[in-house]
Amino acid sequence: MYYLIEPNNKITSQQGTLNVKGQAEIFADTASDIPQPRTNWTAGSIAYVIATGTFYMLNSSGAWINQDDFTELEFPSETED
């Protein structure tokens, strides 16, 4: 589970929708709970993993980068049925 503080400081759950472009701040239980970036999130958005204390920042290419070891967060591949 994760919660998101939108750029306009409105708090939204996973079902929420952003309508403004800007930096997002995400609090996730685990790294696997961090969502794939939305198109209206800008570089510098932050995801904080509560279980480990790890921070990820969104780069200008749209990838979450671990700020401890500078590795990219990998997302599971989506398969077609």
DSSP file (Angstrom, degrees, kcal/mol; ACC not computed):
  #  RESIDUE AA STRUCTURE BP1 BP2  ACC     N-H-->O    O-->H-N    N-H-->O    O-->H-N    TCO  KAPPA ALPHA  PHI   PSI    X-CA   Y-CA   Z-CA
    1    1 A M              0   0    0      0, 0.0    28,-1.9     0, 0.0     2,-0.3   0.000 360.0 360.0 360.0 146.5    0.0    0.0    0.0
    2    2 A Y  E     -A   28   0A   0     26,-0.2    12,-0.4    27,-0.1     2,-0.4  -0.975 360.0-149.0-141.1 158.8    1.1    3.5   -0.6
    3    3 A Y  E     -A   27   0A   0     24,-1.9    24,-2.4    -2,-0.3     2,-0.4  -0.956  14.7-151.3-124.6 149.1   -0.1    7.1   -0.1
    4    4 A L  E     -AB  26  12A   0      8,-1.9     8,-2.2    -2,-0.4     2,-0.7  -0.964   9.6-153.8-125.4 132.2    0.6   10.0   -2.3
    5    5 A I  E     -AB  25  11A   0     20,-3.1    20,-1.6    -2,-0.4     6,-0.2  -0.929  29.0-142.1-101.7 113.9    0.9   13.7   -1.5
    6    6 A E    >   -     0   0    0      4,-2.3     3,-2.8    -2,-0.7    18,-0.1  -0.237  25.8-100.7 -73.3 161.9    0.1   15.5   -4.7
    7    7 A P  T 3  S+     0   0    0      0, 0.0    -1,-0.1     0, 0.0    16,-0.1   0.746 126.1  53.7 -55.1 -24.5    1.8   18.7   -5.8
    8    8 A N  T 3  S-     0   0    0      2,-0.2     3,-0.1    12,-0.1    -2,-0.1   0.221 121.1-110.3 -95.1  15.6   -1.2   20.7   -4.6
    9    9 A N  S <  S+     0   0    0     -3,-2.8     2,-0.4     1,-0.2    -4,-0.0   0.616  72.7 140.0  67.5  16.5   -0.9   19.0   -1.1
   10   10 A K        -     0   0    0      1,-0.0    -4,-2.3    -5,-0.0     2,-0.4  -0.784  50.2-132.1 -87.0 132.5   -4.0   17.0   -1.6
   11   11 A I  E     -B    5   0A   0     -2,-0.4     2,-0.3    -6,-0.2    -6,-0.2  -0.726  29.4-179.9 -90.5 133.3   -3.7   13.4   -0.2
   12   12 A T  E     -B    4   0A   0     -8,-2.2    -8,-1.9    -2,-0.4     2,-0.1  -0.955  19.9-135.0-132.1 146.7   -4.8   10.6   -2.5
   13   13 A S    >   -     0   0    0     -2,-0.3     3,-2.4   -10,-0.2   -10,-0.1  -0.257  50.3 -77.8 -87.4-175.2   -4.9    6.8   -2.2
   14   14 A Q  T 3  S+     0   0    0    -12,-0.4   -11,-0.1     1,-0.3    -1,-0.0   0.749 132.0  55.9 -57.2 -25.5   -3.9    4.4   -4.9
   15   15 A Q  T 3  S+     0   0    0      2,-0.1    -1,-0.3     0, 0.0    -3,-0.0   0.513  88.5 109.5 -85.0  -4.5   -7.2    5.0   -6.7
   16   16 A G    <   -     0   0    0     -3,-2.4     2,-0.4     1,-0.0    -4,-0.1  -0.135  57.9-140.2 -73.4 167.8   -6.6    8.8   -6.9
   17   17 A T        -     0   0    0      0, 0.0     2,-0.4     0, 0.0    -2,-0.1  -0.994   6.9-137.7-131.8 134.2   -5.8   10.9  -10.0
   18   18 A L        +     0   0    0     -2,-0.4    22,-0.1     1,-0.1     3,-0.0  -0.723  17.7 178.8 -88.5 140.3   -3.4   13.8  -10.4
   19   19 A N        +     0   0    0     -2,-0.4     2,-0.3    21,-0.0    -1,-0.1   0.403  63.2  62.0-117.4  -2.3   -4.6   16.7  -12.4
   20   20 A V  S    S-     0   0    0      2,-0.0     2,-0.4    20,-0.0   -12,-0.1  -0.918  78.7-121.5-125.0 151.4   -1.5   19.0  -12.0
   21   21 A K        +     0   0    0     -2,-0.3     2,-0.3    20,-0.1    20,-0.2  -0.774  61.6  93.1 -92.0 133.5    2.1   18.5  -13.1
   22   22 A G  B    S-g   41   0B   0     18,-2.3    20,-1.7    -2,-0.4     2,-0.3  -0.984  74.4 -40.7 171.0-173.5    4.7   18.6  -10.4
   23   23 A Q        -     0   0    0     -2,-0.3     2,-0.3    18,-0.2    20,-0.1  -0.578  50.3-153.3 -79.8 136.2    6.7   16.7   -7.8
   24   24 A A        -     0   0    0     18,-0.4    22,-2.5    -2,-0.3     2,-0.4  -0.777   4.6-151.2-107.0 153.2    5.0   13.9   -6.0
   25   25 A E  E     -Ac   5  46A   0    -20,-1.6   -20,-3.1    -2,-0.3     2,-0.4  -0.992  17.9-171.1-126.1 122.2    5.8   12.6   -2.5
   26   26 A I  E     -Ac   4  47A   0     20,-2.9    22,-3.1    -2,-0.4     2,-0.5  -0.925  15.7-162.7-121.4 137.2    5.1    8.9   -1.9
   27   27 A F  E     +Ac   3  48A   0    -24,-2.4   -24,-1.9    -2,-0.4     2,-0.3  -0.972  21.7 178.6-117.3 113.5    5.1    6.9    1.3
   28   28 A A  E     -Ac   2  49A   0     20,-2.8    22,-3.0    -2,-0.5    23,-0.4  -0.887  35.2-137.5-119.7 146.2    5.2    3.1    0.6
   29   29 A D  S    S+     0   0    0    -28,-1.9    22,-1.8    -2,-0.3     2,-0.3   0.929  91.4   3.2 -63.2 -45.8    5.3    0.1    2.9
   30   30 A T  S >  S-     0   0    0    -29,-0.2     3,-1.4    20,-0.1     4,-0.4  -0.876  79.0-104.6-135.9 166.6    7.9   -1.7    0.7
   31   31 A A  G >  S+     0   0    0     -2,-0.3     3,-1.4     1,-0.3    -1,-0.1   0.845 119.1  61.2 -61.8 -33.3    9.8   -0.9   -2.5
   32   32 A S  G 3  S+     0   0    0      1,-0.3    -1,-0.3    43,-0.0    -3,-0.0   0.664  97.1  60.5 -69.9 -13.2    7.4   -3.2   -4.4
   33   33 A D  G <  S+     0   0    0     -3,-1.4    -1,-0.3   -32,-0.1    -2,-0.2   0.594  76.5 109.6 -85.5 -12.1    4.6   -0.9   -3.4
   34   34 A I    <   -     0   0    0     -3,-1.4     2,-0.1    -4,-0.4    13,-0.0  -0.488  70.0-130.5 -66.5 126.7    6.1    2.1   -5.2
   35   35 A P        -     0   0    0      0, 0.0     3,-0.1     0, 0.0    -1,-0.1  -0.364  22.8 -96.5 -77.8 157.4    3.9    2.8   -8.2
   36   36 A Q        -     0   0    0      1,-0.1    27,-0.1    -2,-0.1    26,-0.0  -0.476  58.4 -90.9 -64.1 143.5    5.2    3.4  -11.7
   37   37 A P        -     0   0    0      0, 0.0     2,-0.2     0, 0.0    -1,-0.1  -0.258  36.6-131.2 -61.9 142.1    5.5    7.1  -12.3
   38   38 A R    >   -     0   0    0     -3,-0.1     3,-1.7     1,-0.1    24,-0.0  -0.561  24.8-111.1 -85.9 158.5    2.6    8.9  -13.8
   39   39 A T  T 3  S+     0   0    0      1,-0.3    -1,-0.1    -2,-0.2   -18,-0.0   0.700 115.0  56.2 -67.5 -18.6    3.2   11.2  -16.8
   40   40 A N  T 3  S+     0   0    0    -19,-0.1   -18,-2.3   -20,-0.1     2,-0.4   0.305  83.6  99.7 -99.1  11.3    2.5   14.3  -14.7
   41   41 A W  B <   -g   22   0B   0     -3,-1.7   -18,-0.2   -20,-0.2     2,-0.2  -0.821  64.4-147.1 -92.2 135.3    5.1   13.6  -12.0
   42   42 A T    >   -     0   0    0    -20,-1.7     3,-1.5    -2,-0.4   -18,-0.4  -0.551  28.6 -78.1-100.0 165.0    8.3   15.6  -12.5
   43   43 A A  T 3  S+     0   0    0      1,-0.2    16,-0.2    -2,-0.2    -1,-0.1  -0.284 115.9  45.6 -55.1 143.5   11.9   14.8  -11.8
   44   44 A G  T 3  S+     0   0    0     14,-2.9    -1,-0.2     1,-0.4    15,-0.1   0.334  75.3 143.0  97.1  -6.5   12.7   15.2   -8.2
   45   45 A S    <   -     0   0    0     -3,-1.5    13,-2.4    13,-0.2     2,-0.4  -0.387  41.8-139.8 -62.1 148.4    9.6   13.3   -7.0
   46   46 A I  E     -cD  25  57A   0    -22,-2.5   -20,-2.9    11,-0.2     2,-0.4  -0.921  19.8-169.4-121.9 137.9   10.3   11.3   -3.9
   47   47 A A  E     -cD  26  56A   0      9,-2.7     9,-2.7    -2,-0.4     2,-0.5  -0.996  11.3-162.0-122.7 126.1    9.3    7.8   -2.8
   48   48 A Y  E     -cD  27  55A   0    -22,-3.1   -20,-2.8    -2,-0.4     2,-0.7  -0.929   9.0-147.5-111.1 126.2   10.1    6.8    0.8
   49   49 A V  E  >> -cD  28  54A   0      5,-3.0     4,-2.4    -2,-0.5     5,-0.5  -0.839   6.3-163.2 -95.7 113.9   10.1    3.1    1.8
   50   50 A I  T  45S+     0   0    0    -22,-3.0   -21,-0.2    -2,-0.7    -1,-0.2   0.875  83.6  57.9 -65.5 -40.5    8.9    2.8    5.4
   51   51 A A  T  45S+     0   0    0    -22,-1.8    -1,-0.2   -23,-0.4   -21,-0.1   0.812 125.4  17.1 -63.1 -31.9   10.2   -0.7    6.0
   52   52 A T  T  45S-     0   0    0     -3,-0.4    -2,-0.2   -23,-0.2    -1,-0.2   0.571  95.2-121.2-118.2 -14.2   13.8    0.1    5.1
   53   53 A G  T  <5 +     0   0    0     -4,-2.4     2,-0.2     1,-0.3    -3,-0.2   0.637  60.2 152.3  77.8  14.0   14.1    3.9    5.3
   54   54 A T  E   < -D   49   0A   0     -5,-0.5    -5,-3.0    -6,-0.0     2,-0.4  -0.562  33.6-149.3 -82.0 140.2   15.2    3.9    1.7
   55   55 A F  E     -D   48   0A   0     -2,-0.2    12,-2.7    -7,-0.2     2,-0.4  -0.893   9.4-168.7-107.0 139.5   14.6    7.0   -0.5
   56   56 A Y  E     -DE  47  66A   0     -9,-2.7    -9,-2.7    -2,-0.4     2,-0.4  -0.965   4.9-160.2-120.1 143.2   14.0    6.9   -4.2
   57   57 A M  E     -DE  46  65A   0      8,-2.2     8,-2.8    -2,-0.4     2,-0.5  -0.968  20.2-122.1-122.9 143.5   14.0    9.9   -6.5
   58   58 A L  E     - E   0  64A   0    -13,-2.4   -14,-2.9    -2,-0.4   -13,-0.2  -0.691  29.0-150.8 -82.5 126.7   12.5   10.2   -9.9
   59   59 A N    >   -     0   0    0      4,-2.6     3,-1.8    -2,-0.5   -14,-0.1  -0.355  32.8 -95.4 -91.1 178.1   15.0   11.2  -12.6
   60   60 A S  T 3  S+     0   0    0      1,-0.3   -17,-0.1     2,-0.1    -1,-0.1   0.623 123.4  60.1 -71.4 -11.4   14.3   13.1  -15.8
   61   61 A S  T 3  S-     0   0    0      2,-0.2    -1,-0.3     0, 0.0    -3,-0.0   0.458 120.5-106.7 -90.6  -2.5   14.0    9.8  -17.7
   62   62 A G  S <  S+     0   0    0     -3,-1.8     2,-0.4     1,-0.3    -2,-0.1   0.728  76.1 132.1  86.1  23.5   11.1    8.7  -15.5
   63   63 A A        -     0   0    0    -27,-0.1    -4,-2.6    -6,-0.0     2,-0.5  -0.874  58.3-124.6-110.0 142.0   13.0    6.1  -13.5
   64   64 A W  E     -E   58   0A   0     -2,-0.4     9,-2.8     9,-0.3     2,-0.5  -0.741  29.9-160.2 -80.3 124.8   13.0    5.7   -9.7
   65   65 A I  E     -EF  57  72A   0     -8,-2.8    -8,-2.2    -2,-0.5     2,-0.3  -0.942  17.3-126.7-114.8 124.5   16.6    5.8   -8.5
   66   66 A N  E  >  -E   56   0A   0      5,-3.1     4,-1.8    -2,-0.5   -10,-0.2  -0.514  15.1-150.3 -65.3 126.5   17.6    4.4   -5.1
   67   67 A Q  T  4 S+     0   0    0    -12,-2.7    -1,-0.1    -2,-0.3   -11,-0.1   0.483  89.9  55.2 -84.3  -1.9   19.5    7.2   -3.3
   68   68 A D  T  4 S+     0   0    0    -13,-0.3    -1,-0.2     3,-0.1   -12,-0.1   0.857 130.6   6.9 -90.4 -46.4   21.7    4.8   -1.3
   69   69 A D  T  4 S-     0   0    0      2,-0.1    -2,-0.2     0, 0.0    -3,-0.0   0.383  93.2-124.1-121.2   2.7   23.2    2.7   -4.2
   70   70 A F     <  +     0   0    0     -4,-1.8     2,-0.3     1,-0.2    -3,-0.1   0.763  59.2 145.3  61.1  30.3   21.9    4.6   -7.3
   71   71 A T        -     0   0    0     -5,-0.1    -5,-3.1     1,-0.0     2,-0.3  -0.682  52.1-110.7 -94.3 154.1   20.3    1.6   -8.8
   72   72 A E  B     -F   65   0A   0     -2,-0.3     2,-0.4    -7,-0.2    -7,-0.2  -0.645  29.4-115.0 -84.4 137.6   17.1    1.9  -10.8
   73   73 A L        -     0   0    0     -9,-2.8     2,-0.4    -2,-0.3    -9,-0.3  -0.588  32.3-142.0 -71.3 125.9   13.9    0.4   -9.3
   74   74 A E        -     0   0    0     -2,-0.4    -1,-0.0   -11,-0.1     3,-0.0  -0.736   9.9-154.8 -93.3 137.8   12.8   -2.5  -11.5
   75   75 A F        -     0   0    0     -2,-0.4     3,-0.1     1,-0.0   -43,-0.0  -0.861  29.8 -99.2-107.7 145.6    9.1   -3.1  -12.2
   76   76 A P        -     0   0    0      0, 0.0     2,-0.2     0, 0.0    -1,-0.0  -0.315  44.9-104.7 -60.3 145.2    7.7   -6.6  -13.1
   77   77 A S        -     0   0    0      1,-0.1     2,-0.5    -3,-0.0    -3,-0.0  -0.484  29.7-128.8 -70.0 139.1    7.1   -7.0  -16.8
   78   78 A E        -     0   0    0     -2,-0.2     2,-0.3    -3,-0.1    -1,-0.1  -0.784  24.6-156.5 -89.4 132.3    3.5   -6.9  -17.8
   79   79 A T        -     0   0    0     -2,-0.5     2,-0.3     2,-0.0     0, 0.0  -0.829  11.9-125.0-109.6 148.3    2.4   -9.8  -19.9
   80   80 A E              0   0    0     -2,-0.3     0, 0.0     1,-0.1     0, 0.0  -0.661 360.0 360.0 -89.0 146.3   -0.4  -10.0  -22.4
   81   81 A D              0   0    0     -2,-0.3    -1,-0.1     0, 0.0    -2,-0.0   0.444 360.0 360.0 -84.8 360.0   -3.1  -12.6  -22.0
